Amino acid sequence: MRAVTRIWHYIRAFARARRNRTDLAGWLVRRPWILAAVGFYETALLLSNRLDPRLKELAELKAASLVGCEFCLDIGSALAHSSGLNERQLTDLPRFRTSDAYTEQERLVLALTEAMTVTPASLDLEELRTQLLATLSKAQFAELAAAIAWENQRARVNQALGVRPAGMAEGMTCALPQRSAEQ
């Protein structure tokens, strides 16, 4: 049921797109093997549903904010609203460590996202993995790590290709770019 719900959220987000809807596809259609691989991985992540979708959306949005991908922040904010994240959670992403908008588990997910997204990757990964495995199964943790890594790939490719926001989160509170972990 989670997969069906997530697919519905994606369909609704793309239906709200007002502009630039085909930017990425316009680039990837030139390289069919890459387009197929992206489609396969996106589908695999969409259908992988051991992890609470709220945690996955929160992690992906944090990665997008750290990389500064406007398209990812656009769709990520729309999906975050659909999965039940509230406005305060979106606006408090840069200060998640001190905000009371998050549970302890959500703070750990955000810290892992930050550790995986900064360059070079943080040395805190082993400690964060241990802490998260106290509340997540290994399958859930693997899904979380894959989602964070994929969002980093998505955001960086979108930026390199100039993929622009499509208006999916218009009228909603949007997460903002966060250029460094210190902000």
C-alpha positions, 0 to 999 in steps of 0.5 A: 500500500505504501508503494501505491500511495507514494506513486500517487504522490509522485503523479500528483506532484508532476500534475501540478508542474506548470513549467520545465516539466520535461527538462531532465527527460529532454537531456536523458532521451539523448542517452537511452541507456542512462535514461533506462538506468535512471528509470530502473533505479527510481522505480526500485526506490519508489517500490522499496517500502520498508522505511517510513516514507516520511523519513525517506522524504525528509532525508531526500529533501535535506540532501537536496537542500545541501546540494542546492538543487532547485528542482529537487527542492520543488518536487521534494517539498511537494512530496514532503507535504504529501507524506505528512511533513509539516511546514515547520519541519521544512523551514527548520531543516538548516537547524534540525539539531536544535529544532523541536520540530523533529523526533530523535530518529528524524534528527539522526536521519538528517545527521546521516544525510548531512554526513553522506552529502558533505564533501568529503563524507563525514567521519561520523558515519559509523556512529550514526549507522550504529545509532540508527540501527538501534531503531531501524532494521538493516533493510530499512537502513540500506534503503535510507542510505540508497535514497540519500545517495541517489538524491545526491546523484539526482541533485548534482545531475539536475544542476549540471544539466540546468534542470529548473523547478517546475512549480510543483510546490507552488503555494506550499512552504518550500525547503530552501537551499542550504549551502553548508552544514554550518548554516 
